[in-house]
Amino acid sequence: MCCDSNICYFLNKASVKCFMADKKIKIVIRKLGRERALGQAFESDNLIEIDPRQSEKEFLSTVIHETLHILFPNLSEKMIIKNEKSMCDVIWKLGYRRNDKH
């Protein structure tokens, strides 16, 4: 387990659980070819699924996008995309890179 301020991650094979504020979000990394999606969020289950077959920056962007859907379910898709891009650019410029690929 590792923690950064309000976020804790539990790594377990292709599954990551993170606690954001009081909302526990489970992230499953699996191929989503049949779903024809890079990621998907299931708000009622606090579950995010991410396809690993993306570039590092696309993967980061998808994780942010789907997390925003869980945390702010009333935001429009347009606002989700706008915030996703801003957050991804900032985090990428700070040097984020995946150090383990699933």
C-alpha positions in Angstrom: 0.0 0.0 0.0 1.2 3.5 -0.7 -0.5 6.8 0.2 -0.3 10.3 -1.2 -2.3 12.8 1.0 -5.9 11.7 0.6 -5.3 8.9 -1.9 -4.3 5.3 -0.9 -3.6 2.6 -3.5 -3.7 -1.1 -2.9 -1.9 -2.9 -5.8 -3.1 -6.5 -6.5 -2.3 -8.0 -9.9 -4.4 -6.0 -12.4 -6.6 -4.4 -9.8 -6.0 -1.1 -7.9 -8.2 0.2 -5.1 -7.9 3.8 -4.2 -9.6 5.8 -1.5 -10.4 9.4 -2.5 -11.8 11.4 0.3 -14.5 9.0 1.6 -15.2 7.3 -1.7 -13.4 4.0 -2.3 -12.8 3.4 -6.0 -11.8 0.1 -7.5 -9.8 0.2 -10.7 -9.6 -2.9 -12.8 -7.1 -3.0 -15.7 -8.3 -5.3 -18.5 -8.7 -5.4 -22.3 -11.9 -3.6 -23.3 -11.9 -4.6 -27.0 -15.4 -6.1 -26.9 -16.7 -2.9 -25.2 -14.9 -0.7 -27.8 -13.7 1.6 -25.0 -10.5 2.8 -23.5 -12.1 3.0 -20.1 -15.5 2.8 -18.4 -16.9 3.9 -15.1 -19.6 2.3 -13.1 -20.8 4.9 -10.6 -23.1 2.7 -8.6 -20.2 0.2 -8.0 -17.5 2.8 -7.7 -15.7 0.7 -10.3 -13.4 1.9 -13.1 -12.1 -0.4 -15.9 -9.1 0.7 -18.0 -7.8 -0.9 -21.1 -4.0 -1.3 -20.8 -3.3 -1.0 -24.5 -2.8 2.7 -24.5 0.2 5.0 -24.5 1.3 6.2 -21.1 -0.2 9.6 -21.6 -3.5 8.2 -23.0 -3.7 5.7 -20.0 -3.2 8.6 -17.5 -5.8 10.6 -19.3 -8.3 7.7 -19.3 -7.8 7.1 -15.6 -8.4 10.8 -14.8 -11.5 10.9 -17.1 -13.1 7.8 -15.6 -12.3 8.9 -12.0 -13.9 12.3 -12.7 -17.1 10.4 -13.7 -17.1 8.6 -10.4 -16.3 11.7 -8.2 -18.5 14.2 -10.1 -21.4 12.2 -11.6 -23.3 15.3 -12.4 -20.6 17.0 -14.6 -21.4 17.0 -18.3 -19.2 15.0 -20.6 -17.9 18.3 -22.0 -16.7 19.4 -18.5 -15.2 16.0 -17.8 -13.2 16.2 -20.9 -12.1 19.8 -20.3 -10.9 18.9 -16.7 -9.4 15.6 -17.8 -7.2 17.4 -20.4 -6.1 20.1 -18.0 -5.3 17.7 -15.2 -3.5 15.2 -17.5 -1.3 18.0 -19.0 -0.3 19.3 -15.5 0.5 15.8 -14.2 2.4 14.8 -17.4 4.5 18.0 -17.3 5.4 17.2 -13.7 7.0 14.0 -15.0 4.4 11.3 -14.3 5.2 8.1 -16.1 3.9 4.6 -15.4 6.5 2.4 -13.8 4.6 -0.8 -14.0 2.6 -1.9 -17.0 -0.1 -4.5 -16.5 
